[in-house]
Amino acid sequence: MNWLINRNTMINMGFILAALGVSSCSHQKNTKSGPDTIAVSVTNLDRSGAGGLRQVNYDGTLQADKTIDLSFQVSGTITSFPVKAGDHVNKGQLIAQVDETTYRNQYNAQLAQAKLAGENYRRLEEVYRKGSIAEIKMLEARSNYEQATSAAKATYQNIAHTHLYAPASGYIGGKMVEAGGVANPGQPVAQLLDTRTMQVLVAVPESEVNHFPVGTAAKVTIDAIAGQVFEGKISEVGVMAVNGSANYNVKIKLTNANSMLKPGMLTKVTFGTPGIAARGTDSSTVTVPVQAVQVDEKGNQFIYLLGAGNKAQRRKVATGKLYSNGIAITEGLKGDERIITSGYQKLSDQSPVTVINQ
């Protein structure tokens, strides 16, 4: 009898524990939260420029508007080179000097000959006036005098050319030789940079270079000057590919009134592209980061937008040309959406998201 009672008690306790377990599981199921949100980064599309035209960004490098190679017109040993790289020089300032001894001696010798020829000409002219010699003798003496004088003047120019002066104000960009070295005619000894105006040199792909005619506005951002933005315009468009590549040089002229701009500084250049619309491209074209565009199993391209209620919205798109700052979207976007640029790998349509870069 006791055994039956104990057995019944154990069975009842089992039913109670099972009921408690079911109740607990039911409670946990009822209190479980909804789907986890996915952390994403978002980029605001901005249709900048007149008529909603796309903007294109390129890397560029600052260079002096004029780069002048300075050289002597005569040869000789450099006796003085008082400037150094980075110095600012004014127009007419002495840059360097070569030994003038040889040219001075040549000039003195020819000057003496010119004086002698002059005395001989004046003496024969007096005799000719008296009728004592033929006219041809007087003319020969005058010709000798004029030739000797011209030769002396030409030799004096060699003395003048032993001094090298700055043809314009600017900075010494570099020196190719120092005092004590030998200068040869036409061989550069220093480089002068005219930095009153600067140029930004940008390499533009062949597929885009015709979109940027001379006069196109550009914004130049220079990180070395606290990200300061300068306004400029295209001053020159190259007609030959750079070193056999598919890129062409485009130059943008900037004023440098405060001398803050230095050759070699790296820049970011933003062009407004009026030429694109003029060639019939849809003015609603926008550019998005390449990584934001995905492809499904059927080959359809799509991106995720930040929709209402912080939910991901899948949007089918069509892509165009690839640019340095992203890929063109030709269909599917208006240009004022907020696209998801990170965390999209875990998304599906209407997934709840949390924006981490607001």
Secondary structure, DSSP 8 states (H G I E B T S, - for coil): -HHHHHHHHHHHHHHHHHHHHHHHHHHHHHH------EEEEEEE----SGGG--EEEEEEEEEEEEEEEEE-SS-EEEEE----TT-EE-TT-EEEEE--HHHHHHHHHHHHHHHHHHHHHHHHHHHHHTT-S-HHHHHHHHHHHHHHHHHHHHHHHHHHTTEEE-SSSEEEEEES--TTSEE-TT-EEEEEEEEEEEEEEEEEETTTGGG--TT-EEEEEEGGGTTEEEEEEEEEEEEEEGGGSSEEEEEEEEE-TTS---TT-EEEEEEE-HHHHHTT--TT-EEE-GGG-EE-TTS-EEEEEE-TTSBEEEEE-EEEEEETTEEEEEES--S--EEEEESGGG--TT-BEEES--
